[in-house]
């Protein structure tokens, strides 16, 4: 049986926190990820889900694991 742990923080909440920590606005982040400001806004508000490519790009940009962005771990480096 696989045990799933529920972590605090949605993808959008974590993306926004990382963006703000990097002193980026939504437009600036969008340019770095090749997304529109509207798409960043939708992601942060949970109105849209990231594609696999968007998820990987965000993880690389902020030097965090995809598990962290998805809320599967509380550790930015992906360790549990």
Residue, then its C-alpha position, 0 to 999 in steps of 0.5 A: x500500500x502506498x501512503x500519500x502525505x498531504x503537504x501544505x501549500x499548493x503549486x500556486x502558493x509555492x510558485x507565488x512565494x518563490x516568485x516574490x522571494x526572487x523579487x519578480x513580478x508576474x510579467x518578469x516570471x512569465x518571460x523567464x518561463x516563456x509564459x504570459x502574465x495571465x498564465x502565471x496569474x492563473x497558475x498562482x490562483x489555482x485556475x490552471x494546472x502547470x504542464x510538465x514542461x512548465x513544472x520542470x522550467x519553474x523547478x530549474x529556475x528556482x533550484x527546487x525539486x518538482x516534488x516541492x512545487x507539487x506539495x509532495x515534500x516540504x523540503x525545497x531540495x526534494x528530500x522527505 
